[in-house]
Amino acid sequence: MKTITTLQFSFALLMLSLLPLTSISQELEVSPGTLMFKTNSGSSQTQQIFIRNKATTEQSFIFNLADWLTDENGDTKYFQPGTTRRSCADWITVSPSLVTLQPNESVRVNVTMLVPNDDQSTKWAVLFVESAVEKTGAEAIDKDVQMGLQVAVRIAVPIYQSPESNTLYKGNIEGLKETIDSIGNRTYQTQVINVGDKILNCKVYFTISNMETAEETTSAANEFSLLPESNKYIEYTTPQPLMPGKYSVAAILDYGFNEELSGIQLDIDVK
């Protein structure tokens, strides 16, 4: 599997990428910022992206597909299209494949998803919308650049495909570890795993209950989206040291399907 490049960004940004946003750079506007397909197997569906040239000169734009994966730390890697198991890049066509726009001129580009028969699984890819300038001379024969064009500006549009008939929502929360710093603040870490076949919109929160006084503290929810076959580590640090006593610490996962909750518990004795 050949890696194209690696980018670092948080799962907060991943969560935003799952929403219909508008992506804007200094010279290029693309809307929506995400495409969500729910195409049934053996069927096709076409959506459109809106491209505007915000530069003061004429620009050409090309469209390239790639694969991408994330790890538990939120790092994202891009790969050649069609090389990862969850890729839908080979199912996607973009028409036209190149447009040339005058300043402030806009165009709508068709993105078509054609799903093979008997494939109900969740897949994803990314569409790069790239502002390009024509290369001349020796640079024009660069085999790594399509059609003799050199990329100047690039915006990534994530594409997701998951038919409504696929309802395999399932998330697990595993492991609850405690570490204590030099002043007594406690950090709890757990891991959320998407063991289903749908994108999960997760909320994880921690509760600390004093087993002697019944006093309970609940953290703010940590919200993020999690792709199938992905996992994410979540941490919570107490704002101040706990008073002596016996406590029950729990990490709770809510992924919003059928109100099903998953949790893990740890009992501690604070001296």
Secondary structure, 3 states (H helix, E strand, C coil): CCEEEEEECCHHHHHHHCCCCCEECCCEEEECCCEEECCCCCCEEEEEEEEEECCCCCEEEEEEEEEEEECCCCEEEEECCCCCCCECHHHEEEECCEEEECCCCEEEEEEEEECCCCCCCCEEEEEEEEEEEECCHHHHHCCCCHHHEEEEEEEEEEEEECCCCCCCCCEEEEEEEEEECCCCCEEEEEEEEECCCCCEEEEEEEEEEECCCCCEEECCCEEEEECCCCEEEEEEECCCCCCCEEEEEEEEEECCCCCCEEEEEEEEEEC
